[in-house]
């Protein structure tokens, strides 16, 4: 089984190694491809830096990644990394995508903005089941707890039907494993761990403030359980059309004969002439499929 490990905190984040080791211990073939810098809050954006129309890669490895695991720093948002991986950009198409371990919780409807979750959702749109993992600290002290919960979640995901477009979103409290109360299924909180507010507006600027969200009124949600020592699991799905019983707007125009229309895709990546240091050659990328 081929596993892609990515994140939104950048190629130097130790959270990548936690996920890589879980997949390796399960006997999987692992490749790491993560942004060359932090892309937190990137959601599922498809932005990147191109050089002469080529996606720029940087020779980089997360600290502690086992020898023999190919690793790529990519000048792109995590969702784009997962997207191009589905088409063989980093070797064989992955069977599963693991995203994280994110520095900080990704709870509630605010997961919409998460680059970690965005990468997993991007994989799901390509028919690749994915796991997004976050630990509730900007400076985690208990990676073993994250590894324990991830291993349990990874086993569950591997046992699910491979054709399901699903994302398992996992949040882990940054506490010792012996203090962990367990792993529970949870609903999404109304927002998330942090809420933004406008503090001041002036000419050509807006100043924001950020504050924690009170979880007291939402028992059973991911944020509520996480703040009480539980790891949480929430199943997300890729975007799909859901009109339900709603009558949508419609009308009949004057055209009667069928017509052929060219549908443009627009621009999904931003070009940039910035040359990366330690650029990886195309031959190295192609060779990763055999490692």
RACORKA-V230850 format. One record per run of one state. SS is the DSSP state (H for helix, E for strand, C for the rest). FROM is the first residue (numbers start at 1). LEN is the number of residues. If there is no record, write none. Layout:
# RACORKA-V230850
SS | FROM | LEN
SS | FROM | LEN
This chain:
# RACORKA-V230850
C | 1 | 1
E | 2 | 5
C | 7 | 8
H | 15 | 11
C | 26 | 3
E | 29 | 7
C | 36 | 12
E | 48 | 4
C | 52 | 2
E | 54 | 2
C | 56 | 1
E | 57 | 2
C | 59 | 11
E | 70 | 5
C | 75 | 1
E | 76 | 1
C | 77 | 1
H | 78 | 8
C | 86 | 10
E | 96 | 8
C | 104 | 4
H | 108 | 6
C | 114 | 1
H | 115 | 11
C | 126 | 3
E | 129 | 7
C | 136 | 7
H | 143 | 16
C | 159 | 7
E | 166 | 7
C | 173 | 4
H | 177 | 3
C | 180 | 2
E | 182 | 4
C | 186 | 1
E | 187 | 1
C | 188 | 6
E | 194 | 9
C | 203 | 2
E | 205 | 8
C | 213 | 8
E | 221 | 1
H | 222 | 5
C | 227 | 3
E | 230 | 8
C | 238 | 32
E | 270 | 2
C | 272 | 7
E | 279 | 1
C | 280 | 2
H | 282 | 9
C | 291 | 1
